[in-house]
Amino acid sequence: MDILIKALGYIDINAFIAIILAGLFGLFVGAIPGLTATMAVALLVPFTFFMDPIPALAMMISIGASSIYAGDIPGALLRIPGTPASAAYVEDAHAMVKQGKLNKVLGLSLTSSVIGGIIGSIILMVAAPMLAKFALKFSSYEYTWLSLLGLTCATLVVGNQPVKGMMALCLGLLLACIGYDQITGVARFTFGEVSLLQGINFIPAMIGLFAISGAIEYYSDRMQKLEMKKDVAKVTDINIFKGVPSLIWKNKFSMLRSSIQGTLIGALPGAGADIAAWISYALSKKLSKTPEKYGHGSEEAILDSSSSNNASLAGSWIPSLVFGIPGDSASAIIIGVLFMKDMNPGPTLFIFQPDKLYAVFIIFFIANLMLIPMATLVVNLIKRIVFVDKAVLYPVIITFSIVGSYAINNSLSSIVVMLGMGVLGYLLQRAEYPLSPIILGMILGPMLEKNLLLSLVKSNGNLVNFVDRPVSGFLAACFAIVVCWQISNIIKVVRRPKSSCQMLV
């Protein structure tokens, strides 16, 4: 109790001001495609130089939570994921907007994000040391199986198009192979282009696939406009939480499961919110009583995936605080801030500065709760964008897409990648190929390749080492079950037209 009292003493007016200002900035950055949560955290680091430790960390925590949520806003309104974590359920969010459920999808996303963040914060506070020890048991063998399990999400999220989903996933994996080999350093598929030596960044690719392809489709046939239900009451109504509490209560157990799952995935170094969202989406669909709604406006999909990716933010702090190992790229920046504020991450932090540590835990709660009024204000200001004429809207989208892509590494090559992927995305959409598996392959491809090759080198090619550890053996068994399950689903889909023809005959 004394520690909690001391911890509360660190949370003053400066901490609240830092939470509000950083939260508003995070909502702005996350809502612009291409500007990621990591970039938002990095931009605010100079402001922490002359701040006290707790307000500085409050700023980092608030901007992380708000920017991850803000990625859902352009995903719902424009079908353009603001952050990679929003790509998993962008089709469901945008489909609900087209059905006239604009307020509901924004309210569901915000509420589930806050609930996921709070559950993740509770787990962080209660089980940080224990979960960090579990995360350290993950070697390259476990990460290999985790990557493979993540890739199986491609066939789970595409519904009744598993074959096309697999082909799109293979395309994403192929694009992930461009650039230097992570083990040997050999350049692959660069065709003599220096700009391709570092590979293709999946963020400009994601912007191109979703934003530019949509613009190309619009300008290629301006007479064919997407009809949307426009309810005047929904345009003027500022209450985005109408009907949300009942849906939250109905799906409370699935949200709890997804939040716990997201926290566990976030605690694994190198994982992050995007992988948490994909895996939660796939698992949610498999366990749902209405899987046919996924991809066509499923409320359950948004609740589970959004709560998972926000819970993973708290999870990523577990290895950072306990062992100084970053859970994701944003955590690596935050570790630098901790050292700068004389809060050296590690077991000694729990022994010598527990009051400051519990102040950080309390700030997680405050930052997530403060997200509700801040995001409600911002969302009600920008949600009308969905009713703007697309002839006016798409030039603005293209401009922001170019700025966001260029900002990744200040290179024109990122813009070329974005435009190329936009053309490719347009052609694939015309052929009815899903786009989300491409992004999934580009995200998990490098992780799979690196850990697979490291495992083969360590084991001298002995495949038994991949399953002789308890955790790796369990993940391998899960992967085998999912693969067998998906093969049976693919066979059913392939045979379905034949059986239909036989019935007609």
VOKEKOL-745832 format. One record per residue (C-alpha): x, y, z; residue number from 1; chain. Coordinates in steps of 0.25 Angstrom, whole numbers, plus 5000, padded with zeros to 4 digits. Layout:
VOKEKOL-745832
     px     py     pz   seq   mol
      X      Y      Z   NUM     A
...
//
This chain:
VOKEKOL-745832
     px     py     pz   seq   mol
   5000   5000   5000     1     A
   5011   5010   5003     2     A
   5017   5007   4989     3     A
   5004   5010   4983     4     A
   5003   5023   4991     5     A
   5017   5027   4986     6     A
   5014   5023   4972     7     A
   5002   5032   4972     8     A
   5010   5044   4977     9     A
   5018   5043   4964    10     A
   5006   5045   4956    11     A
   5004   5060   4956    12     A
   4997   5071   4946    13     A
   5010   5070   4937    14     A
   5007   5055   4935    15     A
   4992   5058   4931    16     A
   4996   5069   4922    17     A
   5007   5059   4915    18     A
   4996   5048   4914    19     A
   4986   5058   4907    20     A
   4996   5065   4897    21     A
   5003   5052   4894    22     A
   4989   5045   4892    23     A
   4984   5056   4882    24     A
   4997   5055   4874    25     A
   4996   5040   4874    26     A
   4982   5041   4868    27     A
   4987   5050   4857    28     A
   4999   5041   4854    29     A
   4992   5028   4854    30     A
   4981   5033   4845    31     A
   4990   5036   4834    32     A
   4994   5024   4826    33     A
   5009   5021   4826    34     A
   5012   5029   4839    35     A
   5013   5017   4850    36     A
   5013   5017   4865    37     A
   5028   5015   4865    38     A
   5030   5027   4857    39     A
   5020   5035   4866    40     A
   5028   5030   4879    41     A
   5042   5034   4872    42     A
   5037   5048   4868    43     A
   5034   5051   4883    44     A
   5047   5046   4889    45     A
   5054   5060   4888    46     A
   5042   5066   4897    47     A
   5046   5056   4908    48     A
   5060   5061   4910    49     A
   5056   5072   4920    50     A
   5044   5065   4926    51     A
   5043   5057   4939    52     A
   5043   5042   4937    53     A
   5028   5039   4940    54     A
   5023   5050   4931    55     A
   5033   5046   4920    56     A
   5028   5031   4921    57     A
   5014   5036   4921    58     A
   5016   5042   4908    59     A
   5022   5030   4902    60     A
   5010   5021   4907    61     A
   4999   5030   4903    62     A
   5004   5032   4889    63     A
   5006   5017   4887    64     A
   4991   5014   4891    65     A
   4985   5026   4883    66     A
   4993   5023   4870    67     A
   4990   5008   4870    68     A
   4975   5011   4871    69     A
   4975   5023   4861    70     A
   4980   5013   4851    71     A
   4965   5008   4851    72     A
   4959   5021   4847    73     A
   4964   5022   4832    74     A
   4962   5007   4831    75     A
   4947   5008   4834    76     A
   4945   5021   4827    77     A
   4953   5019   4815    78     A
   4958   5004   4815    79     A
   4972   5009   4817    80     A
   4979   5003   4829    81     A
   4985   5014   4837    82     A
   4995   5004   4844    83     A
   4999   4990   4840    84     A
   4991   4985   4853    85     A
   4978   4990   4846    86     A
   4980   4982   4833    87     A
   4975   4969   4839    88     A
   4960   4975   4841    89     A
   4960   4986   4831    90     A
   4950   4979   4822    91     A
   4940   4977   4833    92     A
   4941   4991   4838    93     A
   4939   4997   4824    94     A
   4928   4988   4821    95     A
   4920   4992   4833    96     A
   4922   5007   4829    97     A
   4916   5003   4815    98     A
   4904   4997   4823    99     A
   4901   5010   4829   100     A
   4907   5006   4843   101     A
   4918   5017   4843   102     A
   4916   5021   4858   103     A
   4915   5007   4863   104     A
   4928   5002   4856   105     A
   4935   5014   4862   106     A
   4929   5012   4876   107     A
   4933   4997   4875   108     A
   4947   5000   4871   109     A
   4949   5010   4882   110     A
   4943   5002   4893   111     A
   4950   4989   4890   112     A
   4963   4996   4889   113     A
   4961   5003   4903   114     A
   4957   4989   4909   115     A
   4968   4982   4903   116     A
   4978   4992   4908   117     A
   4973   4992   4922   118     A
   4973   4976   4922   119     A
   4987   4977   4917   120     A
   4991   4987   4927   121     A
   4985   4978   4938   122     A
   4993   4966   4933   123     A
   5006   4975   4932   124     A
   5004   4979   4947   125     A
   5001   4965   4952   126     A
   5010   4956   4944   127     A
   5021   4964   4938   128     A
   5033   4956   4944   129     A
   5026   4942   4941   130     A
   5022   4945   4927   131     A
   5036   4951   4924   132     A
   5043   4938   4929   133     A
   5033   4930   4919   134     A
   5036   4940   4908   135     A
   5051   4937   4910   136     A
   5049   4922   4907   137     A
   5045   4925   4893   138     A
   5057   4922   4884   139     A
   5058   4922   4869   140     A
   5051   4908   4869   141     A
   5039   4914   4876   142     A
   5039   4927   4867   143     A
   5039   4918   4855   144     A
   5027   4911   4859   145     A
   5020   4924   4863   146     A
   5023   4930   4850   147     A
   5017   4918   4843   148     A
   5005   4918   4851   149     A
   5003   4933   4848   150     A
   5004   4930   4833   151     A
   4993   4920   4834   152     A
   4984   4932   4837   153     A
   4984   4935   4822   154     A
   4975   4924   4819   155     A
   4966   4926   4831   156     A
   4963   4941   4828   157     A
   4959   4940   4814   158     A
   4947   4931   4816   159     A
   4943   4923   4804   160     A
   4955   4926   4795   161     A
   4966   4918   4802   162     A
   4973   4915   4789   163     A
   4974   4930   4785   164     A
   4978   4934   4799   165     A
   4990   4924   4799   166     A
   4994   4930   4785   167     A
   4993   4944   4791   168     A
   5001   4939   4803   169     A
   5012   4933   4794   170     A
   5013   4946   4787   171     A
   5015   4954   4800   172     A
   5026   4944   4804   173     A
   5033   4945   4791   174     A
   5033   4960   4792   175     A
   5039   4959   4806   176     A
   5051   4951   4800   177     A
   5055   4963   4792   178     A
   5068   4970   4798   179     A
   5080   4964   4806   180     A
   5079   4950   4812   181     A
   5078   4952   4827   182     A
   5088   4941   4829   183     A
   5098   4941   4818   184     A
   5097   4955   4813   185     A
   5095   4951   4799   186     A
   5086   4961   4791   187     A
   5074   4954   4785   188     A
   5064   4959   4774   189     A
   5070   4973   4774   190     A
   5072   4973   4758   191     A
   5084   4983   4761   192     A
   5075   4993   4768   193     A
   5082   4999   4780   194     A
   5069   5003   4786   195     A
   5064   4989   4787   196     A
   5076   4984   4795   197     A
   5069   4987   4808   198     A
   5056   4980   4803   199     A
   5042   4985   4801   200     A
   5036   4992   4813   201     A
   5022   4986   4816   202     A
   5017   5000   4820   203     A
   5018   5007   4806   204     A
   5013   4993   4800   205     A
   5001   4993   4809   206     A
   4998   5008   4806   207     A
   4999   5004   4791   208     A
   4990   4992   4792   209     A
   4979   4998   4799   210     A
   4979   5013   4796   211     A
   4985   5015   4782   212     A
   4978   5003   4777   213     A
   4965   5009   4782   214     A
   4968   5022   4775   215     A
   4972   5015   4762   216     A
   4959   5007   4763   217     A
   4951   5020   4765   218     A
   4958   5027   4753   219     A
   4957   5016   4744   220     A
   4942   5016   4744   221     A
   4937   5029   4750   222     A
   4922   5025   4746   223     A
   4922   5013   4755   224     A
   4921   5019   4769   225     A
   4920   5011   4782   226     A
   4907   5013   4788   227     A
   4906   5015   4803   228     A
   4894   5016   4812   229     A
   4894   5030   4817   230     A
   4885   5032   4829   231     A
   4883   5046   4833   232     A
   4882   5043   4848   233     A
   4895   5036   4847   234     A
   4902   5047   4841   235     A
   4898   5057   4851   236     A
   4898   5048   4863   237     A
   4911   5050   4872   238     A
   4908   5037   4880   239     A
   4917   5027   4875   240     A
   4914   5017   4887   241     A
   4899   5015   4884   242     A
   4897   5000   4885   243     A
   4912   4997   4888   244     A
   4910   4993   4903   245     A
   4901   4981   4899   246     A
   4911   4976   4888   247     A
   4922   4977   4898   248     A
   4915   4969   4909   249     A
   4910   4959   4898   250     A
   4925   4956   4894   251     A
   4932   4959   4907   252     A
   4938   4945   4908   253     A
   4944   4945   4894   254     A
   4949   4959   4897   255     A
   4956   4954   4909   256     A
   4962   4943   4902   257     A
   4967   4952   4891   258     A
   4973   4962   4901   259     A
   4980   4951   4908   260     A
   4985   4945   4895   261     A
   4990   4959   4891   262     A
   4997   4962   4903   263     A
   5004   4948   4902   264     A
   5008   4951   4888   265     A
   5013   4965   4891   266     A
   5022   4959   4902   267     A
   5029   4952   4891   268     A
   5041   4960   4887   269     A
   5040   4963   4872   270     A
   5025   4960   4871   271     A
   5016   4972   4873   272     A
   5002   4978   4871   273     A
   5001   4974   4856   274     A
   5003   4959   4858   275     A
   4994   4959   4871   276     A
   4983   4965   4862   277     A
   4985   4955   4851   278     A
   4985   4943   4860   279     A
   4973   4948   4869   280     A
   4965   4950   4856   281     A
   4968   4936   4851   282     A
   4965   4929   4864   283     A
   4952   4938   4866   284     A
   4947   4934   4853   285     A
   4949   4919   4856   286     A
   4942   4920   4869   287     A
   4931   4929   4864   288     A
   4917   4924   4863   289     A
   4916   4933   4850   290     A
   4929   4931   4843   291     A
   4922   4935   4830   292     A
   4921   4949   4834   293     A
   4936   4951   4835   294     A
   4941   4960   4824   295     A
   4927   4965   4822   296     A
   4925   4974   4834   297     A
   4926   4965   4846   298     A
   4925   4972   4859   299     A
   4932   4961   4867   300     A
   4944   4962   4858   301     A
   4946   4976   4861   302     A
   4944   4974   4876   303     A
   4954   4963   4877   304     A
   4965   4968   4868   305     A
   4964   4982   4873   306     A
   4965   4978   4888   307     A
   4976   4968   4884   308     A
   4985   4978   4877   309     A
   4984   4989   4888   310     A
   4986   4979   4899   311     A
   4999   4975   4892   312     A
   5005   4989   4895   313     A
   5005   4986   4910   314     A
   5011   4972   4907   315     A
   5022   4978   4900   316     A
   5027   4985   4912   317     A
   5028   4972   4920   318     A
   5042   4968   4914   319     A
   5046   4983   4913   320     A
   5044   4986   4928   321     A
   5049   4972   4934   322     A
   5061   4969   4925   323     A
   5063   4981   4916   324     A
   5059   4973   4903   325     A
   5050   4981   4894   326     A
   5037   4974   4891   327     A
   5035   4983   4878   328     A
   5042   4994   4871   329     A
   5035   5005   4879   330     A
   5039   4998   4892   331     A
   5054   4999   4888   332     A
   5052   5014   4887   333     A
   5045   5014   4901   334     A
   5057   5006   4907   335     A
   5066   5017   4903   336     A
   5057   5027   4910   337     A
   5057   5018   4923   338     A
   5072   5018   4923   339     A
   5072   5033   4920   340     A
   5063   5035   4932   341     A
   5072   5026   4941   342     A
   5062   5015   4942   343     A
   5071   5004   4937   344     A
   5062   4992   4932   345     A
   5064   4979   4939   346     A
   5061   4972   4952   347     A
   5068   4983   4960   348     A
   5057   4993   4955   349     A
   5046   4984   4963   350     A
   5055   4985   4976   351     A
   5061   4999   4976   352     A
   5050   5007   4969   353     A
   5037   5000   4971   354     A
   5029   5013   4973   355     A
   5033   5018   4960   356     A
   5030   5005   4953   357     A
   5016   5004   4959   358     A
   5014   5019   4955   359     A
   5016   5014   4941   360     A
   5006   5003   4943   361     A
   4996   5013   4947   362     A
   4999   5022   4935   363     A
   4995   5010   4926   364     A
   4981   5011   4932   365     A
   4980   5026   4932   366     A
   4985   5027   4917   367     A
   4975   5016   4913   368     A
   4963   5023   4920   369     A
   4967   5037   4915   370     A
   4967   5031   4901   371     A
   4951   5030   4901   372     A
   4948   5045   4902   373     A
   4960   5049   4893   374     A
   4957   5039   4882   375     A
   4942   5042   4883   376     A
   4945   5057   4880   377     A
   4954   5054   4869   378     A
   4946   5043   4862   379     A
   4933   5052   4862   380     A
   4941   5063   4855   381     A
   4947   5054   4844   382     A
   4936   5043   4842   383     A
   4929   5053   4832   384     A
   4940   5050   4822   385     A
   4933   5037   4818   386     A
   4922   5046   4812   387     A
   4931   5055   4804   388     A
   4931   5054   4789   389     A
   4942   5044   4785   390     A
   4946   5053   4773   391     A
   4951   5063   4784   392     A
   4955   5052   4794   393     A
   4964   5043   4786   394     A
   4974   5054   4782   395     A
   4976   5057   4797   396     A
   4977   5042   4800   397     A
   4988   5041   4789   398     A
   4995   5053   4795   399     A
   4996   5047   4809   400     A
   5000   5034   4803   401     A
   5012   5040   4796   402     A
   5016   5047   4809   403     A
   5014   5035   4818   404     A
   5022   5026   4809   405     A
   5033   5036   4807   406     A
   5034   5038   4822   407     A
   5037   5023   4824   408     A
   5052   5025   4820   409     A
   5052   5039   4813   410     A
   5054   5031   4799   411     A
   5047   5033   4786   412     A
   5048   5018   4785   413     A
   5037   5016   4795   414     A
   5028   5024   4786   415     A
   5031   5016   4774   416     A
   5028   5003   4783   417     A
   5015   5009   4787   418     A
   5011   5013   4773   419     A
   5015   4999   4768   420     A
   5007   4992   4779   421     A
   4995   5000   4776   422     A
   4995   4996   4761   423     A
   4997   4981   4766   424     A
   4986   4983   4776   425     A
   4976   4988   4766   426     A
   4979   4976   4757   427     A
   4978   4966   4768   428     A
   4965   4972   4773   429     A
   4959   4971   4759   430     A
   4963   4956   4759   431     A
   4956   4955   4772   432     A
   4969   4952   4780   433     A
   4969   4956   4795   434     A
   4980   4967   4798   435     A
   4982   4965   4813   436     A
   4990   4952   4812   437     A
   5000   4959   4804   438     A
   5003   4968   4816   439     A
   5003   4957   4825   440     A
   5014   4950   4817   441     A
   5022   4962   4816   442     A
   5021   4964   4831   443     A
   5024   4950   4836   444     A
   5033   4945   4824   445     A
   5046   4952   4829   446     A
   5043   4946   4844   447     A
   5041   4932   4838   448     A
   5053   4932   4829   449     A
   5062   4938   4840   450     A
   5058   4928   4851   451     A
   5057   4916   4842   452     A
   5071   4918   4836   453     A
   5077   4921   4850   454     A
   5070   4908   4855   455     A
   5076   4900   4844   456     A
   5090   4905   4846   457     A
   5089   4903   4861   458     A
   5084   4889   4860   459     A
   5093   4885   4848   460     A
   5081   4882   4840   461     A
   5075   4872   4850   462     A
   5060   4874   4849   463     A
   5057   4867   4863   464     A
   5062   4879   4870   465     A
   5050   4887   4865   466     A
   5041   4879   4873   467     A
   5049   4873   4885   468     A
   5046   4885   4894   469     A
   5033   4886   4901   470     A
   5028   4899   4896   471     A
   5033   4897   4881   472     A
   5027   4883   4882   473     A
   5013   4889   4886   474     A
   5014   4900   4875   475     A
   5018   4889   4865   476     A
   5006   4881   4868   477     A
   4997   4893   4867   478     A
   5002   4896   4854   479     A
   5000   4882   4849   480     A
   4986   4882   4853   481     A
   4983   4895   4847   482     A
   4989   4891   4834   483     A
   4981   4878   4833   484     A
   4969   4886   4836   485     A
   4971   4896   4825   486     A
   4975   4885   4815   487     A
   4961   4879   4818   488     A
   4954   4892   4816   489     A
   4962   4895   4803   490     A
   4958   4881   4798   491     A
   4943   4884   4801   492     A
   4944   4897   4794   493     A
   4950   4891   4782   494     A
   4940   4880   4781   495     A
   4928   4889   4784   496     A
   4926   4893   4769   497     A
   4926   4879   4765   498     A
   4916   4874   4774   499     A
   4907   4886   4771   500     A
   4908   4882   4756   501     A
   4905   4868   4759   502     A
   4893   4873   4767   503     A
   4888   4881   4755   504     A
   4890   4870   4746   505     A
//
